[in-house]
Amino acid sequence: MSFEVPDDRKYLESHEWVDDAEDTARVGISDFAQDELGDVVFVELPDEGDELAAGDEFGVVESIKAVSDLYSPVNGTVTAVNDALADQPELVNEDPFGDGWMLEVELADDSGLDDLLTADEYREQIE
């Protein structure tokens, strides 16, 4: 099976993605991750203003098959959360790189972007 892996993102081995932005980045989970989870029924996200460090747990995604922790791919401050996921958690399944995004993070100076997997490296991991 082939999964969407956009080249303009960086990835954690735990299947979170971050867009390759300069100041504020969006974070979500990969197409592979949403497929493995099955139908997402609940998403718990942090509050705006929360500080995140790369690798820190920032929330939980619950599906009909499993409950999985979510990990921050970068260092920074949460500036927005996708409130639509409270009423429409299925957006994570339907559009994981678009409407199913989870949060926006104002990147710290040492964001940690350079430590993440490229799209090619992530593709190798999930094959």
Rosetta blueprint (number, residue, H / E / L):
1 M L
2 S L
3 F L
4 E L
5 V L
6 P L
7 D L
8 D L
9 R E
10 K E
11 Y E
12 L L
13 E L
14 S L
15 H L
16 E E
17 W E
18 V E
19 D E
20 D L
21 A L
22 E L
23 D L
24 T E
25 A E
26 R E
27 V E
28 G E
29 I E
30 S L
31 D H
32 F H
33 A H
34 Q H
35 D H
36 E H
37 L H
38 G L
39 D L
40 V E
41 V E
42 F E
43 V E
44 E E
45 L L
46 P L
47 D L
48 E L
49 G L
50 D L
51 E E
52 L E
53 A L
54 A L
55 G L
56 D L
57 E E
58 F E
59 G E
60 V E
61 V E
62 E E
63 S E
64 I L
65 K L
66 A L
67 V E
68 S E
69 D E
70 L E
71 Y E
72 S L
73 P L
74 V L
75 N L
76 G E
77 T E
78 V E
79 T E
80 A E
81 V E
82 N L
83 D L
84 A H
85 L H
86 A H
87 D H
88 Q L
89 P L
90 E L
91 L H
92 V H
93 N H
94 E H
95 D L
96 P L
97 F L
98 G L
99 D L
100 G L
101 W L
102 M L
103 L E
104 E E
105 V E
106 E E
107 L E
108 A L
109 D L
110 D L
111 S L
112 G L
113 L H
114 D H
115 D H
116 L L
117 L E
118 T L
119 A H
120 D H
121 E H
122 Y H
123 R H
124 E H
125 Q H
126 I H
127 E L
